[in-house]
Amino acid sequence: MKEKIIELFHQITRAKSVFEIYDKLNLKGVDDQRELEEALRDLVEDGIIHETRKDGYVLMSECSTLRVGKISVNKAGNGYVDINGPIDVYIAAKKLNHAIDGDVVAVDTYSNHGVLEGRVLRILKRDIKNVVGEIVRLKKKLVFRPDDEKLNVIISLPKADISKLVEGHKVLVGIIKDFGSNHYLGSVLKVIGHKNDPGVDIISIALRHGIEVEFNESVIEELNSVPTIVRDTDKVGRKDLTKEEIFTIDGDDTKDIDDAISLRKEGNLYVLGVHIADVSYYVKTGTSLYETAFARGTSSYLADTVIPMIPHQLSNGICSLNPEVERLAISCVMKIDEKGIVKDYDIFPSVICSKKQMTYKNVNKIIMEDQSVEGYEPFIPTLKLMNELAHILREEKTSRGYIDFGLEEAKIIQDASGKAIDVVKRERGDGENLIEDFMIAANETVATHVSNMELPFVYRVHDIPSAEKVESFTNLVKQMGYQITTDLRRMTPLTMQSVLEEFRDKKEFSVLSDQLLRSMKKAVYSTNNIGHFGLASDNYTHFTSPIRRFPDLTVHRLLRTYFFMNDMSLDTINYNEKYLIDVAEVSSEREVAAQEAERDVLGMKMAEYMEDKVGKVYKGIINGVTSFGFFVELDNLVEGLVHISSLHGFYNYVPEQLSLIKKDNSVRYRIGDKVTIQVIGASKDTGNIDFELVEGDNNGDQE
């Protein structure tokens, strides 16, 4: 039916009503009419057909200014619609037409001083099912208030549900009825706990992003059949590497260890072994464990809380490459020359026994400070050889265009009760880089091996940046008083690398690096191998973290199917060609959800840390400018808003200059400016931190 409708619309030029379409298609009876209406609804939701205000239908491609996409609403109430184009469409709050964060909408677009803006014409799809919020008292009554400020809806709860709750309860609510005008009836699915209970704040955010925190009964039941040790029958067909010098390097508090490494030299060749936990051996297709891992897509690391993709009995137990115990692995052993080129490799199932669980902190003392660490003495020569190879690999990646943005990450320090007591920058040394370099080498080797065989596969891909976003970045650079000397006419990884290097010694490097990163597209999972722009890699996948990422688990399953079991039958290939598309799409979606949850937890914990810092003065740098103010980042990466209403005088927002400029042009605030601020407010509940400029501190550009 959908194909017939589209074919009809290619033959007509004006909008048609349901009845006109019904007649044109020579349909008969109520059943045909019902099928037609259902097909039209689907086509409208998919953005293929546009439904006019007069209940007519026309091809979306015939409407030059109309676009369809998912809308994201910020805390100020303004929206941005992703239309799968080079730039998003800006929607002012008053033009949302009741659209809420996450809706798929049809928008009418127009240009406003070079900025693509629009208004929401119609909400095509709303996927509001479960909502996390708090029970609050309003006019002597207990009511439900969604945690997500961007979710501009009212959700009423039955009296029977409210009677069992108290003020401060965090609850998960399911939507059961739509009253219209963003008003819903809900039912309490789960009482998460009281907002002051340890851990409830983080779990609430996880549930808000659709991250399940508990495993169902069928998963728990299947765990009873999972062994706790490697049995002799498990070793059949595997290469025994238990006598090899293999060890792991991770953070101090890592419990789910999925990668181990080894290294030796054969003449001029480095023989690098990357040994990855064989999770697919235990998490088999058709089981609840597998289906749950598929649905979760990834483990979520939220401050010091880990919500695992697979249960701890596996992730911290039989699948974790713990020291001095046998574990099943899939090994990628590469022979690498002195220029960092992989000359030969082998990928095979193995049994390993890690000789030591090392930490980045101690490894860095050895390879960066030439110290001796107790218990590490036998491994020092190998660690230094590994550092030598890691630098070779990094130099090889850099020579082909690998882009190191040098972005810093914040780490939340919490006390025993889960309260944020400090925010610090994550340390990153040669040890962290070493593991990254080795894992990238293994990921590229595995991806290249499968790509050469032209078999269905899941790749990690990263598309080239859009010309429009690169142009926006160059305009920003000009506004900051710099010139880009790199030729941007042909966009390659080396081009982007060269641009970044031009500003590495500038005081605004962190801001410029962040803005350049934002100009690039997001890396995703795909069965279509377009390469990885940021890594300057023709073939890339995720193979090295199957405990915490479903695509890696899938890659292991495919390696076993294609190469260890030699199953490259037509049925297997046809099945994977279709199934892997779903794996890539769902995994990409769940990765975004986990990243958003991580960002929200970070923001919430930063606000909690700053709650008792009201009145304190800090120096920072402007890293974002909007129509309602600008954001300032402090040295510890805490970010707060200086609202436009707190500035003295009237200011205009000039988007093409990413600046707020005083009406008389005497003062300008722009990205990269250093300012002195005072903390005037912080709220853990909203995740907001408010700053105010300190007067007389020469803030902003004085014209």
N, C-alpha and C positions, 0 to 999 in steps of 0.2 A: 504493500500500500504506500509506504514512504517513497519508494522509487517512482511509483506512478505519479504521486503528487509533485515531486521535484521535476519530473519530466514535463508535466503539464505547465508548471510555472516557467520553465524555460521557453515556452511557446506564447506566453502572455506577458504584458508589460504593466498592467495595473492591478491593484488589490482586488481580490475576489472573496466573497463571503463563503461560509461553509456550504450553503445551499447551491451557490454557483459552482463550486468545486465538485459537489455531489453530482450535479447535472453533467458537467463537462466530462466526468469520469464514467458516466453511464452506470452509476451505482443504483442498487435496488434494495429496498427494505430497511428496517430499523437496525439490523445487525451491521449492514454496510455503513450506515450513518455513524453508528457507535465506533466502528473500527476507524473510520475517517477522522472523527473527532479526537480519538486517542492518538492517532498518528500525527495529527496536526499539533497536539500538545507536546509530543516528544520532539518534533522538529523545531518548535518554538523554544523549548528548553535547551536544545542543542545549538541554538543560535543560527539555524539554517533558514528558518522562516520567521518573518516579523509579523506580529499581530498588531494591527493599527488600533487607534482609539475607537474607531467605528466598527470594530469586530471584523475587519477585513484581513486578508493574509497576502503577503508578498515576499518574494525572495529577499533575504537580508542583503545579498550582493547588489540588489537594485537600489538600496538605500545608502547613498554615498556617505552620509554623516553618522550612520548608526553602527555601533559596535557592541559586542557581547563579551562579557568576561566576569571573573570573580572579583568582588569588591572587598578591599581591606579598609577598615575604619580605624583611625588613630584615636588617641585619648582626647584630642581636641574636637572630635566629632566629624572631621573631614574624611573623605574617602579617596581611595586610589583603585582604579579598575585595571586589572591585568588583561589586556586584549591580545596577548601573544604578539605584540609588536615591539618596536625598539624602545618605546616609552609607555608609561602608564597614563591613564586619563584621570586628571584631578577632578574630584567632585566636592564642591563646597557643602557644608553640613545642611544648609537650607535647601539643597537640591538633591538630597538623598531619596526623597519620596518614600520614606518608611523603610528603605533598605538597611539591613544590618550587616555586621561583619560576617563575611563568608558567603553571602548571597551571590547567586549568578544573576546578573542584571543586563538589561538592554539599555544603552545610554546613547543620547544624542550628543555628538561631540562638536566642538568649535575651537578655534584658535583665539587665545587672549594674550596679546603681546608676546607671541611666540610660545606660550604655554598651552598644551593640549588640555582643555577643560571640557566638562560635560554635565549633563543632568540625567538622572535616572528616569527612564520612561516606564519601565516595567520590571518587576521582580519575576525572573523566570524560574528560579529554583531556590528553595530554602531548605537546608538540611539541618534543621534544629531538632534534635532528638533528646539528648541528655544535657543538662545544664548544672554546673556546680555553683553553689552560692551559700549565703549565710542567713540565718534566721535573725532578724533585727526587730526592734520595737519601733512602731510608727503609729503615733496617736493612740497610745495605750493598747495597740494590737500587735501581735507577732505576725510578721510577713516575711516572705522570701525575697531576698535581693541577690541577683546574679553577681558573681565575683567579677566577671568580665565587664568592665565599664563600656566597652565597645558594643556590647550586646544590649541595644536599646529596646528592651521588651519588658512587659509586665507579666509575671507568672504567678497565678493564684494557686494556693494549695487547699485541698479539702480540710474541713475542720478536724476530721478524724486524724489527719496527718499532723496538723499543727499542734493538736492537744498532747502529742507525745514528745514535743520538742521544747527546747528552752532557748532563750536569747544567747547567741554566740555559737550555736550548733552549725557546723558545716555539713551540708547535705548534697547528695546527688539526686537531681530531680529529672524524671522522664516526662516528656510532653505527651499529653493524651487528648487534648482538644485545642483547636485554633478558633478563638472568638473573633479574629480579624483585628485590624489596626494595631498589630504587634502585641496583642493580649492573648495569653494562653492559660489553659488549665493544666497543672502538672501533678505528679504523684511522686512521693519520696521513694526512691529506689534503694538508697543507702545512706545511713547516718555515718559520716566519716569520722566525726568526733567534735570536741569543742575546739574552737579556734586557738585557745591557749594551751592545748595539749601538745607535747613535743611531737614533731613530725607531721601534724595535721596540715600545716601550711603547705608543705611540699606535696603531700599526697593530693591535696585539693587541686593544685595546679596540674598535676599529672592527669587526674581524672578529667579536668576541664579540656585537656587536649586529647582525650580519648585513649589515654595510656592505661591499660588495665594493670592493677597493682597486685592482684591475686590470681592464682591459677585455679582452673575449675577442677571438679572432682575426678573427671576422667584422666586429666593430666597427672594428678596426684596418684591415682591408681596405677597408671603406667610406670611410675617411678619405682614401684615395687619389683619390677622385672629388670631394672637397670642394675648391672653389676657394680660393685664398689672397687674391684681390682681388675686388672687385665688378665684374662684367662688364657690358657694355652691355645684354646680353639680360636681365640680372637687374633692370634698372631699368624695364623696360616696365610701364606701368600704375601707376607710382609718382609721387608728387609730389616734385619736386626742391627740397629744402630746404638744399642744400649751401652756398648763399650766406648763409643765416641765421646770426645769432649764437647758436650752440648750443654748450654745453660740459657737462662732467661734474664732479661733486664726490664724492669718495670718500676712504677712508682712505689713509694714506701708502703702504701695501703692497698695495693692491688691484690685481689683475691681470685679473679678470673683470668688466668694466664693462658693465652692461646697461641703465643709464638715463642719459639726458641731458636737459637742460632749456633752455628759452628763455623770455624774457619781454619784452613791450613793452606800451605803453599806447595804447589807442584811445579818446580822450576820457576818460570816467570809468571805463572798463572796463580791467581787466588781461587781457591775452591771454597765458595761460600755456600753454606747450607742454611736454608730457612725452613724450619720444621713447624708445621701448623697443626694444632689439635684437630683430630679427625672426628669432629662433632657429628658429621653425617652418618657415621657408623652406628651411633646410638639414637639419633633423631631421624627416624626413617619415614619415608612417605607413607601416607595412609593412617598415621597415628595421630592422636590428639596432641602429642608433643610437637609434631611437625606442623599441624594446622594452626596451633597457637603461636608458634614461632613465625609462621607466615603472616598471621594477623598482626602481630606486634611489630615485625619488621626489623626492630633494633632494640638493644638495651638502652635505657635512658639513665644518664648520669646527672642527677639533680643535686647540686651542692655535694654533700657527703652521703646522699641517698642513692642507691643503685636499684633500679627496677629492671630486673633481668629479662632477656628475651626467652631464655630457657631457665628452668628452676635451678636454685643454688646447688642442689644435689648433683647436677650435671656441670653447671658453670664453674662452681668452686670445687667440685669433686672429681669424678672420673674423667671429665673432659679437660680439666685444668692441668697444665703441664707443671705440676708441683715437683719440687726437688726430691731426688733419691727414690722415686717410684716409677715403675714402668707406665708408659702412656702410649696410646695409639696416635699416629700422626700421618699427615701427608707431607712429604718432603720435596722441596724444590732445591736441587743442588746445582749450582752454576759455576762454570769455570770462566773467570773474568780476567782480561789482560790488564796491562799497566795503564791503559788509556780508559779503563772502565767499560769496555765492550764485552758483552757476554758472548763467548766463543763456542760454548757447548753447555748443555744442561741435561738434567734428567728429573723427571717428576714421577714419584712412586709412593705407595703406601709403606709405612715404616712403623717400627716400635722404637721408642727412645726412652732414655732415662736422664733427665736433667741433672747435671752435677751440682748446680748451685742456683738459688734464686737471688739474683743481684738486684740492686737498686740504682736508679739513675744517679742519685746523690753520691754513692760510693764509687761508681764507675767514673764519674766526672772528676773525683779527687785523683784517680789514677791516671786518666788520659789527658786531663787538662792541667793538673797541679803536680803531677809526677810524685804523688804520695803513695805510700803503701797502706792498704787497708786490711785489718785482721780478717783472715779467712779467705781473702781474695788472692793471696800470694801465688798459688799455682797457676792462676789464670791471667796474671799480668802480661806476660808476653803475647798471649792471644788477643787480649783487649787492646794492646797497643797496635798489633797488626790489623785488628778490625778498624781502629780509628784511621789508620793509614788508608785502608781500602775505602772507608766511608768518604774521606776527603776526595779520593779519586773519583768515586761515583758521583759526588756532588759537583765536582768540576765538569764531569762529562755532561750531566744534566744541564748545568748552567750554560755550557758551550752551545747546546742545541736550543736554548730558550726557556729553560725552567725559571719560573717567576717566584722569587722569595719576597713576599710582601712584608715580612718582618713584623707582623701584627702581634701585639701583646694581648694576653688573656688575663682576666682577673680570677682570683681564687678566694672563696669565702672561707674564713676560719670561724668555726662554731664551738660553743662550749658544750658541756655534757647534756644540757637541756635543749640543744639545737638552736640557741640564740646566736646570731651573727655578732662576733666580737672583734673582727678585723677583716679588712679587704686588702689583699696583697697581689702583686703581679706574679704569675706563674713563672718559675725559673726554667730556662731552657738552655742546655749546654750541649757539648759534643755527644754525650751519651744519648740524649733524646734524638739528635740529628742522625746519629749512627743507626738507630733502630728504624727511623723513618726511611733512610736511604736504602737499607737492606730490604725493607718491606716493599718499597717502590720497585726495586729490582726484581723481586719475586713476582709481584703483581704484573709487571710488564712481560716477564718471561712466560707466565701462564697464559696471559691474554694473547701473546704473539703465537704461542703454540697452537691454541684453538683457532685463532683467526686464519692461520695458514691452512688449516684443515677445512675452513669454510663450514663449520658446524654451528648450529643454533647455540647462542651463548648470551650471558648477561655481561655487558661492558659497563665501565664507569666512564661516562663521556662528558666533555665540557666544550660547548660550542664557542665560536669566535665572538668577540664583543660586537655590538651593533655600532654602526658608524655614528648614529645620533647620540648615543651615550658617550662615545669617545669625544665627540665634538663638545658635549656639555662639559666634560672634564677639562678639555683644553681651554674652554672659555673661563672656567674657574681659575685655572693656572694663570691666565692673563690678568684676571681681576686681582690676583694676589701679587702681581708685579713680576711674574716670571715668564720666560719664553721657553717653548719646547723646541729643541733643535732637531730632534729625531723626525725622520720622514714618516708621516702617518698615512701615506697614500696606500701602502700595502700592509695590511694588519697581520702580523705574525707574532708568535711568542717572543721572538727576539726583539720585535718592535716594542712590545709592552715592557719587556725587561729593560730595554734601553731607556724608555721613558721613566721607569721607576728609579734607575740608577742616576738619572739627572738630578733627582731631588733627595737622594739618600743623605746628603750632608746638610740639608736645609732644616731649619728649626721647626718647620711645619710638616716634616716628613711623615709623622704618624697620621696626621689628618689627610695629607695628599695620598698616602698609601691606601688609607681606608676608602677615600673617594674613588680612587682608581679601581679598587676591588669592586666597589658598587657598580661601576660601569660595565663590569663583566657579567656574563650570564652564570647561572648556578649549575654546578655539576649535578648530573642525574644518572640514574641507571637506565640502560636502553639495550635492546637487541640489535640496534642499528649502530655499527661501530664508526662513528665520525671522528674518533680520536679525542685526546684530552689536551685542550689548548693550554691550560695553566701549567701542566707538566711537560708540555712540548713532546707528547708521546702519541705515536700512531696507534698503539694498542695498549689498553689499560683495563684492568678489572680490579675487583676487591676479592682477594683470596685469603688474606692473612688474619681475618678476625671472625671466624665462624661462630664463636661463642656469643658474640654481641651483634652480628649483622646477618640478616637472612640472605642477602645476595652472596656473601662469602660461603654460607652453608650450601647454597644452590650450586655455586661453582665447584665445590667439593663433590657434590652429588653428580654433576656432569662429568667431572674428571673420572670418577669411579665408573660411570656408565659407559662413556666413550672409550676410555683407554685401559682401565684395569679389568673391566668385564668385556671389552671389545664389542660393545653393542652400538653399532652405527647403522642399525636397520632403518628402513624407510619409515616404519611405524614409529620408532623412537624419535627420529628427526622430525616427522610431521607433528607429533605430540609436543615436542619441545618448542617448535616454531610458534605454536599458539600459546602454550602455557607460560613460556618465559616472558611474553609481553605483559601478562598480568603480574608476574613476579616483579618486573622492572617498575611498572606503574605503582603498585601497592608499596613496594619498598621505598620508592622516591617520596610518596605521600607520607609514609610513617616516619621517614627521616626528617622531613620538614616539621612534622608534629613534635618530634623529640627535640629538635633544635629550638622551636618556639617555646616549648616547656622549659628547656634549659635557660633560655633568655629571660622568661618570666620569673623563674626562680631566682636567677641572678639579680634581676631588678628588684624583686621583693626583698631579698636578703640585704642588698645594698641599702635600700630604704630603711630596713630594720636597724642596720648598723649606724645610719646617720640620724636616727631619731633622737639620740642624746647628744648630737653635735650641733644642735640649733644654736646660733649665735657665733659659731666659730668661723674664722676667716681663712680662706684658701686661695691659692693661685691655680689657674687652669687655662685651658685653651678652648676656643669656640670650635665645635666639631659638627654643628648643624644649625641652619637658620630656617625659620618658618615664618608664616604670616602672623603668628601669635607670640613670637619671641625667639630665643636661641638657646641651644643646649651647650653646656660647658662641661668638659671632661677634666677631672682632677688628675694628679699624678698617679693615684692608685687606681685609675680607670673608673671611679665613681662618676656618674653623669647626672646632672640636674638641669632644670629649666629656669632661665631668666625670662619671666613673662614680660611681654611688651608693655603691659600696664604699669610695671614697676620702673620703667624708664622715664626720665624727665623730658617732657616735650612730646611732640607728635612725630612718629616714625612711619615711613613707608617701606613695605616689603618689596624688594626688587629681585624677583626670582632669577633673572638671567645673570645677576651678579652675586646671587646667593648672599644677599646683604639686607640689613635693616639700616635705612638712611634717614637721618633726621630731616624734617621738612625744609629747614633752612640750609641743608647740606653741610652743616658744621661738624657732624659726627656720623661715623659709619661703623657698624658692627658686621664683620664678615667672618667666614670660615678661616681658621688659622690665627685669628687675633688672640693674643694673650690678655687675660683679664684677671682681676681680683674680685672674689665674690664672698658673700656671707651667707651661711645656711639659714634660711628663714622658716623652713618647714620640711618634714619628712614623714611619710606614712607607710608603714608596712602593709596595711590593708589595701591601699591603692597602688603601692609600688612607686609613688611619686616622690621626687626630691625637688624642692624649690630653692632657688638661689636668688640673691639680689646683688647688684653691683655695689662695690664699696666706693663711695663718693671720693673724689679727689685723688684717685689712684691712676689717673691718666689712662682709663679704660677706653678702648675703641680708637679708631683713627680720627684724630682731630684735624679737620681740614683748615 
